[in-house]
């Protein structure tokens, strides 16, 4: 496999990821195994598993890792995140969401409680040392925030620590009150590498050139980045007269005209807060040159929809898709090697590349 070159810690001296990173099948697979298997992933809304005896099967990073998992809420109302694979012969246990008092394997009749504990198995009376710990359904870490559920297989970071910068900065924002709007939510299929899509998101450098409509809402000169462990924030300052947050005095940004908070959490979660609510984006790798991007809208103040930086999400996404797909074609050029970073505008991209090098280099 090709060796990933080091990304210098000093952005003024650093060069970007090489073009082959975005097309190489081996480095793509290594990213799935070493980056995504250690990551927290957004799974679903908490209200999809809100009542006792409810189950919600899902695939952790479908089409890439494809790990079958299951959220359950037992009769006492306690939430569990479990493997969705029978510990006998590996049958998929629950193919559909629903309400049920037990988890039953349709293959040989093994039965589990909604907490994952084995309760019954026919024809096993003579098996010694049964049941053992390996006969129960394995548990996986999960977390809940703002009415949303997240899960991980073997997370690199603690869930609370991962989300702490957002919790702390936006503690005044009642995210749990935001209402999911399916009519404003959709998936996009982008013919580009997942990391290239993230690169594009992590800088405001291209806004004046690629997003003329967005440029009318945001003050490019005041646009700035703040890096923190495991992610970063891009602060979109609203132009004079454009829609901005009505910030409370307890906000650290009180007195500023914030049009958007653009949060990115490593490796693939984007939380875009606008005065009307939240656009949550999940970047899902499919192949080295194909990515699915999920846009989910959670509305706080519907009367503000259609105004400000968050008013043209589909148009902005289409503009991003076009430029990212062009770059995907460009990085395959035999004449392209590596670029350099703008210290003023590409701190987020540099941070992302450094994090990838730490894991994969």
C-alpha positions in Angstrom: 0.0 0.0 0.0 1.1 3.6 -0.7 2.6 5.5 2.3 0.6 8.5 3.4 3.0 11.5 3.6 3.1 13.5 6.8 1.1 16.6 7.2 3.3 19.2 8.8 2.0 20.6 12.1 2.8 24.2 10.9 0.1 25.1 8.3 2.5 27.6 6.7 4.9 24.7 5.9 2.4 22.0 5.2 1.2 20.4 2.0 -2.2 18.8 1.6 -3.1 15.1 1.2 -1.8 13.7 -2.1 -4.3 13.3 -5.0 -4.1 9.5 -4.8 -5.6 9.5 -1.3 -9.0 10.3 -2.9 -9.0 7.3 -5.3 -6.9 4.6 -3.8 -9.0 1.5 -2.8 -6.6 0.3 -0.1 -6.4 3.6 1.8 -10.2 3.9 1.5 -10.6 0.5 3.1 -8.0 1.4 5.8 -10.1 4.5 6.5 -13.2 2.4 7.0 -11.4 0.1 9.4 -9.3 2.6 11.4 -11.3 5.8 11.2 -15.0 4.9 11.0 -14.9 1.8 13.1 -13.6 4.0 16.0 -16.1 6.8 15.3 -19.4 8.0 16.7 -22.2 7.9 14.1 -25.6 9.6 14.1 -28.2 6.9 13.9 -31.8 8.1 14.2 -34.1 10.4 16.2 -34.8 9.4 19.8 -38.5 9.4 19.2 -38.1 6.4 16.9 -37.4 4.3 20.0 -39.5 6.3 22.5 -41.9 3.7 24.1 -41.3 0.5 26.1 -40.9 -2.7 24.1 -39.9 -0.7 21.0 -37.0 -1.9 18.8 -35.1 -0.1 16.0 -32.7 -2.2 13.9 -30.0 -0.4 11.9 -26.8 -0.9 10.1 -23.8 0.9 11.4 -22.4 2.7 8.4 -24.3 0.8 5.8 -22.5 -0.2 2.6 -19.1 0.3 4.3 -18.9 -1.4 7.7 -22.5 -2.7 7.6 -22.5 -3.9 11.2 -26.1 -5.0 12.2 -27.1 -3.3 15.4 -30.3 -2.7 17.3 -31.7 -0.1 19.7 -34.3 -1.4 22.2 -36.3 0.1 25.0 -37.2 -2.5 27.6 -40.4 -2.7 29.6 -38.9 -0.5 32.2 -38.1 2.2 29.6 -34.4 1.6 29.7 -32.6 2.0 26.4 -30.1 -0.5 25.1 -27.8 -0.8 22.0 -27.1 -4.3 21.0 -25.8 -6.6 18.3 -28.6 -7.6 15.9 -27.0 -11.0 15.2 -28.0 -14.2 17.0 -25.1 -15.6 19.1 -26.0 -19.2 18.0 -25.4 -19.3 14.3 -25.3 -15.6 13.2 -28.8 -15.1 12.0 -30.1 -11.6 11.6 -32.6 -11.2 14.5 -34.8 -8.2 13.8 -35.1 -7.0 10.2 -37.8 -4.4 10.9 -38.6 -1.9 13.6 -41.7 -2.5 15.8 -43.0 -3.3 19.2 -42.2 -6.7 20.8 -41.6 -8.1 24.2 -38.8 -10.4 23.3 -36.1 -10.8 20.7 -36.6 -14.2 19.0 -34.4 -15.9 16.4 -36.5 -17.3 13.6 -33.8 -19.8 12.7 -33.6 -22.1 15.8 -35.8 -20.4 18.4 -33.2 -18.7 20.6 -34.8 -16.0 22.7 -33.4 -12.9 24.3 -34.8 -10.2 26.5 -34.8 -6.6 25.3 -31.7 -6.0 27.4 -29.8 -8.6 25.3 -29.7 -11.4 27.9 -30.3 -14.9 26.7 -33.5 -16.3 28.2 -34.2 -19.5 26.3 -32.7 -22.0 23.8 -34.4 -25.3 22.8 -32.5 -28.6 22.7 -29.5 -27.2 24.7 -30.1 -29.1 27.9 -26.9 -31.2 27.6 -24.6 -28.3 26.6 -22.0 -27.8 29.4 -21.3 -24.3 30.7 -24.4 -22.9 29.0 -25.3 -20.2 28.9 -22.0 -18.3 29.0 -21.3 -14.6 28.6 -20.8 -15.0 24.9 -24.4 -16.3 24.5 -25.9 -12.9 25.4 -26.1 -10.2 22.7 -23.0 -8.0 22.8 -23.7 -4.4 23.8 -22.3 -1.3 22.0 -21.8 2.2 23.3 -24.5 4.8 22.5 -25.4 8.3 23.5 -28.3 10.7 23.2 -28.3 14.4 22.7 -30.9 16.9 21.6 -33.4 14.2 20.8 -30.9 12.3 18.6 -29.3 8.9 19.1 -25.7 8.1 18.3 -23.8 4.8 18.4 -20.2 3.5 18.1 -18.5 0.1 17.9 -15.1 0.9 19.5 -15.0 4.7 19.9 -11.8 6.6 20.1 -13.4 9.3 22.3 -16.0 9.5 25.0 -19.4 10.6 23.7 -19.8 13.5 26.2 -16.3 14.8 25.4 -17.0 14.5 21.7 -20.0 16.7 21.9 -18.8 19.0 24.7 -17.7 21.9 22.5 -21.2 22.2 21.0 -23.0 21.6 24.3 -20.9 24.3 26.0 -21.1 26.9 23.2 -24.8 26.5 22.5 -26.1 25.6 25.9 -28.8 28.3 25.5 -30.2 26.6 22.4 -33.1 24.2 23.1 -32.1 21.6 20.5 -34.3 19.0 22.1 -37.3 21.1 21.1 -36.4 21.2 17.4 -38.9 19.3 15.2 -37.8 17.0 12.4 -39.1 18.1 9.0 -39.0 15.2 6.5 -40.1 17.6 3.7 -36.8 19.5 4.0 -34.6 16.3 4.4 -33.1 14.2 1.7 -30.0 12.2 0.6 -27.5 13.3 -2.0 -25.3 11.0 -4.0 -21.9 12.6 -4.7 -19.5 11.2 -7.2 -16.4 11.9 -5.0 -14.4 10.6 -2.1 -16.0 11.2 1.3 -12.8 13.1 2.5 -12.9 15.4 -0.5 -16.5 16.3 0.5 -15.3 17.0 4.0 -12.4 19.1 2.7 -14.8 21.3 0.9 -17.0 21.8 3.9 -14.2 22.8 6.2 -13.3 26.1 4.6 -15.1 29.2 3.7 -12.5 30.0 1.1 -14.7 28.9 -1.8 -17.8 30.8 -0.7 -17.3 33.9 -2.9 -16.4 31.8 -5.9 -18.9 28.9 -5.7 -21.9 30.3 -3.7 -23.0 33.7 -4.9 -26.3 33.5 -3.1 -24.7 32.5 0.3 -22.2 35.3 -0.2 -25.0 37.8 0.0 -26.0 36.6 3.5 -22.5 36.1 5.1 -19.7 38.6 5.6 -16.8 36.8 4.1 -14.2 39.2 5.6 -15.5 38.4 9.1 -15.8 34.6 8.5 -13.6 32.7 11.0 -12.6 29.3 12.3 -12.2 27.9 15.8 -10.4 24.6 16.2 -11.0 22.2 19.1 -10.0 18.6 19.9 -11.8 16.4 17.4 -13.5 19.0 15.4 -13.9 22.7 14.6 -16.4 25.5 14.2 -16.9 27.9 11.3 -18.6 31.1 12.4 -20.7 32.7 9.7 -21.2 36.4 10.5 -24.3 37.8 8.9 -24.1 40.8 6.6 -25.8 44.0 7.8 -29.5 43.6 7.5 -29.4 39.8 7.1 -31.0 37.3 9.5 -28.9 36.5 12.6 -29.4 34.7 15.9 -31.1 36.7 18.7 -28.4 35.7 21.1 -29.0 35.7 24.9 -26.6 37.5 27.3 -25.2 34.1 28.5 -24.0 33.3 25.0 -20.2 33.8 24.5 -21.1 35.4 21.2 -23.6 37.9 22.6 -23.3 41.1 20.7 -22.2 39.5 17.4 -24.4 39.1 14.3 -24.1 35.3 13.9 -25.8 34.0 10.8 -24.7 30.4 11.2 -22.7 28.0 13.4 -21.1 25.4 11.2 -19.8 22.6 13.4 -17.8 19.6 12.2 -17.0 16.6 14.3 -14.4 14.0 13.2 -14.8 12.2 10.9 -18.1 12.9 9.1 -20.7 14.7 11.1 -21.8 18.3 10.3 -24.2 20.3 12.5 -25.2 23.5 10.9 -27.2 25.8 13.2 -29.3 28.6 11.7 -31.8 31.0 13.4 -34.6 28.7 12.1 -33.0 25.4 13.5 -30.5 22.7 12.5 -29.4 21.1 9.3 -27.6 17.9 10.3 -25.4 16.4 7.6 -23.9 12.9 7.7 -21.2 12.0 5.1 -21.3 8.3 4.4 -18.5 6.7 2.3 -19.7 4.1 -0.2 -16.7 3.6 -2.5 -13.4 5.5 -3.0 -15.2 7.7 -5.5 -18.8 7.7 -4.3 -20.4 9.2 -1.2 -23.9 9.6 0.2 -24.6 12.8 2.1 -27.7 12.8 4.3 -29.3 16.2 5.0 -31.8 16.2 7.9 -33.7 19.4 8.9 -34.8 20.0 12.5 -36.9 23.2 12.7 -37.0 25.5 15.7 -38.6 28.7 14.4 -40.5 27.9 11.2 -41.3 31.6 10.7 -37.6 32.2 9.9 -37.3 29.5 7.2 -36.3 30.9 3.8 -34.2 33.7 5.3 -30.5 34.2 5.8 -27.6 31.8 5.4 -29.7 28.7 5.8 -32.3 29.6 3.2 -30.8 28.0 0.1 -29.6 24.6 1.4 -30.4 22.6 -1.7 -28.9 25.2 -4.0 -25.7 25.4 -2.0 -25.5 21.6 -1.9 -25.8 21.4 -5.6 -23.1 24.0 -6.1 -20.8 22.0 -3.7 -21.5 18.8 -5.5 -20.5 20.3 -8.8 -17.2 21.6 -7.6 -16.3 18.5 -5.5 -17.0 16.2 -8.4 -14.8 18.4 -10.6 -12.0 18.2 -8.0 -12.5 14.4 -7.8 -11.7 14.2 -11.5 -8.8 16.7 -11.2 -7.0 14.9 -8.4 -6.6 11.8 -10.6 -4.4 13.8 -13.0 -0.9 12.4 -13.4 0.3 16.0 -13.2 -1.2 16.8 -9.8 0.6 15.9 -6.6 -0.2 18.0 -3.5 -1.3 21.5 -2.8 -0.6 24.0 -0.1 -3.0 25.5 2.6 -4.1 29.1 3.1 -3.2 29.8 6.7 -6.1 32.3 6.9 -8.8 30.1 5.3 -7.9 26.4 5.4 -7.2 25.8 9.1 -10.1 23.3 9.3 -8.8 21.3 6.2 -5.3 21.2 7.7 -6.7 19.9 11.0 -8.7 17.2 9.2 -5.7 16.1 7.2 -3.6 16.0 10.4 -6.2 13.8 12.1 -6.3 11.4 9.2 -2.5 11.2 9.2 -2.5 10.5 12.9 -4.8 7.5 12.4 -3.6 6.3 8.9 -0.1 7.5 8.5 
